[in-house]
């Protein structure tokens, strides 16, 4: 019985240390030979790229889209522009993950595209792009006026309470 326990302990230690050596050698080889680029395929074996969309869209976030996707299609995937979106100056930040260069920022006027219908005004997206849609000046002015109106109502209620509370 005692030799059976020793045998089990030996096998356990052997498996434990061989697993540790295997993990160590695997991590060591990852440093010597970095993994290649990862590609994602869609349901129709189409190449997918990862892009981000922030700001004034109905569903901001990160999307896996077909590699031929343009800006208009991505905005549609994100539920369309939200109320108050400034479509005349949308920023596309192109990722330069392979180099230490400054990131390339492109501005796109979607309003002009909607007026003219010229497809050359809308760029194709690249892997890792981040699209930023900001709010229009009127939206921000409206938000500010709405905020000041709420503050004015609170001040008026406070003044009524103090005026009629003293009587």
C-alpha positions as a Python dict, from the first residue, in 0.01 Angstrom:
ca = {
    (1, 'X'): (0, 0, 0),
    (2, 'X'): (282, 239, 89),
    (3, 'X'): (457, 171, -242),
    (4, 'X'): (128, 239, -428),
    (5, 'X'): (105, 585, -266),
    (6, 'X'): (467, 657, -353),
    (7, 'X'): (401, 551, -712),
    (8, 'X'): (96, 780, -738),
    (9, 'X'): (292, 1068, -584),
    (10, 'X'): (578, 1008, -829),
    (11, 'X'): (339, 1007, -1127),
    (12, 'X'): (166, 1323, -1000),
    (13, 'X'): (498, 1505, -956),
    (14, 'X'): (619, 1386, -1294),
    (15, 'X'): (303, 1510, -1466),
    (16, 'X'): (308, 1837, -1271),
    (17, 'X'): (668, 1921, -1355),
    (18, 'X'): (647, 1801, -1715),
    (19, 'X'): (344, 2029, -1763),
    (20, 'X'): (538, 2320, -1615),
    (21, 'X'): (831, 2256, -1848),
    (22, 'X'): (594, 2234, -2142),
    (23, 'X'): (429, 2565, -2055),
    (24, 'X'): (769, 2730, -2002),
    (25, 'X'): (902, 2609, -2335),
    (26, 'X'): (582, 2717, -2510),
    (27, 'X'): (607, 3071, -2369),
    (28, 'X'): (974, 3084, -2458),
    (29, 'X'): (903, 2985, -2819),
    (30, 'X'): (628, 3250, -2844),
    (31, 'X'): (888, 3517, -2773),
    (32, 'X'): (1128, 3381, -3036),
    (33, 'X'): (860, 3323, -3299),
    (34, 'X'): (575, 3574, -3267),
    (35, 'X'): (236, 3469, -3402),
    (36, 'X'): (139, 3583, -3747),
    (37, 'X'): (-148, 3813, -3823),
    (38, 'X'): (-489, 3686, -3726),
    (39, 'X'): (-757, 3687, -3991),
    (40, 'X'): (-1128, 3660, -3933),
    (41, 'X'): (-1367, 3508, -4183),
    (42, 'X'): (-1740, 3577, -4203),
    (43, 'X'): (-2017, 3334, -4284),
    (44, 'X'): (-1958, 3364, -4660),
    (45, 'X'): (-1580, 3318, -4620),
    (46, 'X'): (-1538, 3694, -4658),
    (47, 'X'): (-1245, 3859, -4484),
    (48, 'X'): (-1355, 4062, -4180),
    (49, 'X'): (-1177, 4362, -4025),
    (50, 'X'): (-1216, 4514, -3680),
    (51, 'X'): (-1320, 4883, -3666),
    (52, 'X'): (-1445, 5115, -3390),
    (53, 'X'): (-1716, 5379, -3410),
    (54, 'X'): (-1764, 5634, -3131),
    (55, 'X'): (-1985, 5930, -3067),
    (56, 'X'): (-2319, 6026, -3214),
    (57, 'X'): (-2443, 5694, -3354),
    (58, 'X'): (-2722, 5482, -3213),
    (59, 'X'): (-2500, 5180, -3134),
    (60, 'X'): (-2137, 5286, -3083),
    (61, 'X'): (-1877, 5015, -3032),
    (62, 'X'): (-1641, 4778, -3204),
    (63, 'X'): (-1757, 4596, -3517),
    (64, 'X'): (-1625, 4310, -3728),
    (65, 'X'): (-1718, 4414, -4082),
    (66, 'X'): (-1633, 4287, -4431),
    (67, 'X'): (-1301, 4423, -4560),
    (68, 'X'): (-1475, 4618, -4840),
    (69, 'X'): (-1694, 4816, -4597),
    (70, 'X'): (-1713, 5191, -4644),
    (71, 'X'): (-1798, 5463, -4391),
    (72, 'X'): (-2169, 5483, -4483),
    (73, 'X'): (-2213, 5108, -4434),
    (74, 'X'): (-2042, 5119, -4094),
    (75, 'X'): (-2268, 5402, -3980),
    (76, 'X'): (-2564, 5191, -4095),
    (77, 'X'): (-2431, 4889, -3899),
    (78, 'X'): (-2412, 5115, -3594),
    (79, 'X'): (-2782, 5201, -3621),
    (80, 'X'): (-2741, 5523, -3816),
    (81, 'X'): (-2644, 5868, -3696),
    (82, 'X'): (-2793, 5979, -3365),
    (83, 'X'): (-2991, 6300, -3322),
    (84, 'X'): (-2751, 6593, -3325),
    (85, 'X'): (-2471, 6418, -3516),
    (86, 'X'): (-2235, 6646, -3709),
    (87, 'X'): (-2212, 6468, -4044),
    (88, 'X'): (-2012, 6744, -4212),
    (89, 'X'): (-1689, 6656, -4031),
    (90, 'X'): (-1649, 6290, -3939),
    (91, 'X'): (-1299, 6186, -3829),
    (92, 'X'): (-1142, 5859, -3932),
    (93, 'X'): (-831, 5775, -3731),
    (94, 'X'): (-631, 5520, -3932),
    (95, 'X'): (-431, 5283, -3713),
    (96, 'X'): (-57, 5259, -3780),
    (97, 'X'): (8, 4960, -3556),
    (98, 'X'): (301, 4839, -3767),
    (99, 'X'): (508, 5156, -3733),
    (100, 'X'): (590, 5425, -3483),
    (101, 'X'): (461, 5698, -3714),
    (102, 'X'): (192, 5944, -3616),
    (103, 'X'): (-160, 5820, -3686),
    (104, 'X'): (-326, 5945, -4001),
    (105, 'X'): (-652, 6139, -3943),
    (106, 'X'): (-894, 6183, -4232),
    (107, 'X'): (-1202, 6408, -4227),
    (108, 'X'): (-1506, 6312, -4431),
    (109, 'X'): (-1807, 6528, -4519),
    (110, 'X'): (-2103, 6289, -4532),
    (111, 'X'): (-2346, 6581, -4582),
    (112, 'X'): (-2177, 6653, -4916),
    (113, 'X'): (-2203, 6287, -5013),
    (114, 'X'): (-2575, 6289, -4931),
    (115, 'X'): (-2625, 6598, -5151),
    (116, 'X'): (-2416, 6482, -5449),
    (117, 'X'): (-2429, 6102, -5426),
    (118, 'X'): (-2062, 6083, -5528),
    (119, 'X'): (-1916, 5752, -5399),
    (120, 'X'): (-1560, 5885, -5430),
    (121, 'X'): (-1625, 6110, -5128),
    (122, 'X'): (-1665, 5809, -4896),
    (123, 'X'): (-1345, 5616, -4813),
    (124, 'X'): (-1312, 5243, -4756),
    (125, 'X'): (-1223, 5145, -4402),
    (126, 'X'): (-896, 4982, -4300),
    (127, 'X'): (-835, 4732, -4019),
    (128, 'X'): (-815, 4905, -3681),
    (129, 'X'): (-977, 5233, -3795),
    (130, 'X'): (-1160, 5441, -3536),
    (131, 'X'): (-1444, 5661, -3656),
    (132, 'X'): (-1546, 5956, -3438),
    (133, 'X'): (-1876, 6135, -3501),
    (134, 'X'): (-1911, 6446, -3288),
    (135, 'X'): (-2219, 6647, -3203),
    (136, 'X'): (-2323, 6956, -3395),
    (137, 'X'): (-2292, 7306, -3247),
    (138, 'X'): (-2671, 7332, -3235),
    (139, 'X'): (-2695, 7011, -3037),
    (140, 'X'): (-2443, 7136, -2781),
    (141, 'X'): (-2613, 7478, -2763),
    (142, 'X'): (-2949, 7309, -2713),
    (143, 'X'): (-2802, 7089, -2436),
    (144, 'X'): (-2655, 7395, -2265),
    (145, 'X'): (-2985, 7587, -2285),
    (146, 'X'): (-3175, 7286, -2152),
    (147, 'X'): (-2933, 7261, -1859),
    (148, 'X'): (-2960, 7633, -1777),
    (149, 'X'): (-3341, 7612, -1794),
    (150, 'X'): (-3339, 7332, -1538),
    (151, 'X'): (-3110, 7534, -1311),
    (152, 'X'): (-3339, 7839, -1347),
    (153, 'X'): (-3643, 7630, -1249),
    (154, 'X'): (-3459, 7500, -940),
    (155, 'X'): (-3357, 7854, -842),
    (156, 'X'): (-3717, 7974, -887),
    (157, 'X'): (-3854, 7689, -672),
    (158, 'X'): (-3592, 7762, -406),
    (159, 'X'): (-3684, 8132, -405),
    (160, 'X'): (-4057, 8050, -374),
    (161, 'X'): (-3988, 7816, -83),
    (162, 'X'): (-3777, 8074, 100),
    (163, 'X'): (-4023, 8361, 25),
    (164, 'X'): (-4336, 8174, 131),
    (165, 'X'): (-4157, 7991, 411),
    (166, 'X'): (-4086, 8320, 588),
    (167, 'X'): (-4459, 8417, 595),
}
